[in-house]
């Protein structure tokens, strides 16, 4: 029933706002090694750089499209035969 709701129990907590409390909290947990394992960092970089393949696809169009015309229509041999003394 909507009128019989009870409030949850509350808990009184003491808050330490002094600088000494913050220093004790930092000193309580010394690091035993690097924060990130080197192998997991390498895997992260490898997976993250997979997107670079699609980013470079547009940049390589400047080379692949003219190269496809050169290969298809034999432009290089045709230009070589036009020169005097060619073919």
Backbone as a ProteinNet text record, in pm:
[ID]
protein_1_A
[PRIMARY]
XXXXXXXXXXXXXXXXXXXXXXXXXXXXXXXXXXXXXXXXXXXXXXXXXXXXXXXXXXXXXXXXXXXXXXXXXXXXXXXXXXXXXXX
[TERTIARY]
84	0	89.1	48.6	134	155.8	68.1	82.6	167	200.6	273.3	421.6	482.5	624	710.6	814.1	907.4	1037.9	1105.3	1233.7	1342.9	1441.8	1552	1636.5	1705.6	1788.1	1905.5	1942.7	2055.4	2174.7	2291.7	2415.6	2494.9	2534.3	2614.9	2761.5	2826.2	2964.9	3044.8	3166.4	3255.5	3341.5	3347.1	3423.4	3549.1	3663.6	3792.6	3833.2	3833	3867.9	4007	4083.8	4217.3	4314.5	4425.6	4526.9	4595.6	4604	4669	4590	4459.6	4378.1	4400.6	4414.8	4440.7	4579	4676	4811.9	4814.4	4740.6	4737.2	4670.5	4569.4	4500.1	4590.9	4672.8	4764.2	4878	4926.7	5038.4	4995.1	4868.1	4820.6	4825.8	4826.5	4824	4944.4	5060.7	5174.1	5159.6	5205.7	5198.3	5306.9	5270.4	5366.2	5420.9	5365.7	5409.3	5349.9	5362.4	5304.3	5151.6	5088	4942.6	4869.9	4933.8	4874.5	4978.4	4936.6	5029.2	5076.4	5205.4	5255.2	5189.6	5158.1	5094.5	4953.1	4879.8	4744.8	4750.7	4853.4	4869.4	4900.5	4982	5014.1	4890.8	4810	4687	4592.2	4583.2	4498.4	4543	4672.8	4723.9	4697.4	4716.1	4694.5	4548.6	4457.9	4315.2	4270.7	4321.6	4283.4	4333.3	4448.9	4504.2	4441.7	4350.2	4280.7	4199.1	4155.2	4079.4	4166.2	4298	4386.1	4385.7	4355.8	4351.2	4244.6	4129.3	4023.5	4054.2	4125.2	4161.4	4259.3	4351.8	4451.4	4394.2	4279.6	4222.6	4195.6	4145.8	4116.1	4244.6	4346.6	4473.2	4540.2	4523.4	4587.1	4513.1	4392.7	4321.4	4400.7	4477.4	4558.2	4660.7	4698.4	4794.9	4724.4	4626.8	4568.7	4481.1	4408.7	4321.9	4404.5	4502.1	4586	4663.9	4707.3	4780.4	4691.4	4563.6	4474	4454.7	4447.7	4437.4	4566.3	4678.7	4807.2	4818.8	4779.7	4787.8	4686.8	4570.7	4464.8	4487.1	4523.7	4533.6	4677.2	4770.4	4910.8	4964.9	4945	4987	5138.7	5208.1	5353.4	5418.1	5382.6	5442.1	5401.7	5279.7	5235.5	5314.6	5344.2	5423.6	5567.6	5617.9	5754.8	5767.3	5665	5669.8	5653.3	5599	5581.9	5711.1	5805.6	5931.5	6007.4	6084.8	6166.5	6268.6	6277.3	6368.4	6310.9	6182.2	6118.3	6078.1	6016.4	5969.9	6029.4
-117.1	0	124.3	227.7	345.5	420.3	416	495.3	429	300.3	228.9	210.8	302	289.5	326.7	249.7	279	329.2	412.9	466.6	363.7	355	262.5	309.6	218.1	259.2	344.9	439.6	527.2	488.6	528.9	495.3	623.4	654.5	772.7	739.4	824	801.6	926.5	907.5	1019.6	1042.5	1168.1	1202	1275.7	1226.4	1288.6	1375.8	1507.4	1599.7	1659.1	1609.1	1664.4	1610	1678.4	1634.6	1506.8	1486.3	1365.6	1241	1250.1	1135.7	1097.1	1196.2	1168.2	1107.9	1153.7	1097.8	953	923.9	785	692.7	741.2	658.4	627.6	725.2	701.4	608.5	622.6	540.4	397	373	239.4	143.1	194.4	107.1	133.3	79.7	99.2	9.7	58.3	-19.6	-126.3	-247.8	-356.2	-376	-310.1	-324.6	-215.6	-229.9	-127.4	-128.6	-14.5	-8.9	-87.9	-104.8	-182.2	-282.9	-408	-511.7	-480.3	-493.5	-459	-539.1	-665	-745.3	-695.4	-657.6	-605.2	-469.9	-390.6	-263.7	-287.6	-389.2	-421	-470.4	-552.6	-600.7	-483.9	-393.3	-275.3	-192.7	-170.8	-94	-165.7	-296.8	-372.7	-366.8	-385.9	-384	-243.1	-144.5	-6.9	38.3	-10.6	30.5	-42.6	-134.6	-196.6	-95.1	10.9	115	190.9	192.1	265.2	207.5	78.8	19.7	87.1	111.9	179.1	326.2	386.9	527.8	545.6	450.6	460.8	421.6	357	313.5	432.9	541.5	659.6	723.5	727.1	787.7	706	575.7	494.1	500.6	555.4	570.9	657.9	753.5	840.6	760	645	559.8	446.1	382.2	261.7	290.1	398.5	426.7	458.9	549.4	568.8	442.9	365.6	242.9	142.1	138.8	46	86.5	216.3	259.5	230.7	252.2	223.9	75	-8	-151.9	-201.9	-144.3	-192.5	-149	-25.7	27.4	31.6	-27.9	-35.4	101	198.1	334.7	346.5	279	292	238.5	116.2	72.2	160.7	210.5	295.5	425.5	483.3	605.3	577.6	461.6	427.9	408.8	356.6	334.1	463.2	565.4	693.9	770.5	744.6	816.6	780.3	871.3	836.6	729.1	628.4	518.8	419.6	432.1	339	211.9	119.8	-11	-37
0	0	0	-69.9	-81.4	49.4	142.8	265.2	372.1	360.2	465.3	432.7	358.3	324	442.9	466.7	576.5	517.5	594.3	548.9	574.3	487.3	510.6	628.5	694.9	808.7	762.1	844.5	812.4	898	852.7	920.8	939.4	1061.3	1088.9	1062.4	981.1	941.9	972	1023.8	1050	925.8	880.5	760.9	803.1	756.4	787.7	669.7	688.2	579.9	597.7	693	713.8	609.2	591.6	495.6	541.9	670.1	722.1	685.3	681.2	643.3	497.7	411.5	270.5	252.2	327.4	317.8	364.5	471.3	520.9	419.9	350.5	252.5	133.2	90.1	-21.1	20.2	140.2	187.2	216.3	232.9	268.6	150.2	27	-90.1	-181.1	-149.4	-240.7	-364.1	-477.3	-600.4	-600.3	-639.5	-645.5	-785.7	-883.1	-1021.5	-1106.6	-1237.3	-1323.9	-1314.2	-1332.4	-1318.7	-1427.4	-1544.9	-1654.1	-1699.5	-1715.9	-1760.2	-1902.1	-1930.6	-2064	-2176.9	-2153.6	-2257.5	-2287	-2183.3	-2206.5	-2276.8	-2249.6	-2319.7	-2467.4	-2497.2	-2636.1	-2711.6	-2646.5	-2710.1	-2734.4	-2640.1	-2656.8	-2776.1	-2790.7	-2903.9	-3036.3	-3039	-3162.6	-3205.4	-3112	-3145.6	-3181.5	-3111.6	-3138.4	-3275.1	-3318.9	-3448	-3566.3	-3543.3	-3654.4	-3732.7	-3665.7	-3734.8	-3832.5	-3812.2	-3901.6	-4042.4	-4056.4	-4189.3	-4274.6	-4218.1	-4294.4	-4313.6	-4220.7	-4237.1	-4352.2	-4369.4	-4475.9	-4610.8	-4615.2	-4742.8	-4833.6	-4779.7	-4860.4	-4910.3	-4828.3	-4868.9	-4979.4	-4979.4	-5082.4	-5215.4	-5218.3	-5344.6	-5441.7	-5387	-5472.9	-5552.5	-5503.2	-5572.4	-5646.1	-5582.9	-5641.4	-5763.5	-5764.1	-5878.8	-6003.5	-5997.1	-6116.9	-6154.9	-6055.5	-6086.6	-6158	-6126	-6194.4	-6340.3	-6367.8	-6506.9	-6582.7	-6518.2	-6582.5	-6613.9	-6520.7	-6542.8	-6643.7	-6649.8	-6738.4	-6882	-6899.7	-7035	-7086.6	-7015.8	-7058.7	-7098	-7013.8	-7044.9	-7049.5	-6961.7	-6956.9	-7084.8	-7132.4	-7259.3	-7376.7	-7375.7	-7485.7	-7489.3	-7374.3	-7370.8	-7410.9	-7376.1	-7412	-7563.2	-7628.7	-7773.7	-7851.3	-7792.5	-7863.6	-7876.9	-7789	-7794.6	-7923.3	-7971.6	-8086.5	-8047.9	-8121.2	-8092.7	-7993.8	-7955.9	-7864.1	-7937.4	-7874.8	-7926.4	-8059.4
[MASK]
+++++++++++++++++++++++++++++++++++++++++++++++++++++++++++++++++++++++++++++++++++++++

